[in-house]
Amino acid sequence: MSKFNPEKLSVEYKHGVTATEPVIPRRYTLTHSDVTGDLFLTMGTHYAWDKIDPTMRDEVLGEWKTNGGFLYYCVYVYIDQGEHDQNTAAKRIAIFRRELPLALTAIRYGDRFLFDAYPHLNHAPIIVNYMSAYPQFARQENRGTFQSFSIN
């Protein structure tokens, strides 16, 4: 896993979202540059589709959700977009699983003002959805809580 460097993170608020409001709907789009290693976090009431490269699909999408009054953070990663075969999908899921702690740390740090305003968010479960047409890669994982991804 790459080490998180706060200086490499750019944060942008869009579509009626501020540093502390609202929690729901609040959607996160995390992209990166393979060349510089910079991370780009956009938070809005909608995903930042304009920031996503449809040929790569290596972004991490997330949002706060509730189920019966139970708050959790839902992550979506796309394993096989376009012409990817099973071997490529296997490599991509391995990369996503290895780099996801960096992505979650960037999201937690980038939205630290929200976590400061609502400390209970640190204890909400993080559910990751690996989206794939291949059944062996399409899965859901519990990745703990944001408390594990805080750098404070």
Secondary structure, DSSP 8 states (H G I E B T S, - for coil): -----GGGEEEEE-TT--SS--SSS-EEEEEE-TTT--EEEEEESS--GGG--TTT---EEEEEEEETTEEEEEEEEES--TT--HHHHHHHHHHHHHHHHHHHHHHHHHTHHHHHH-GGGGGSEEEEEEE-SSTTT-EEEEEEEGGGG---
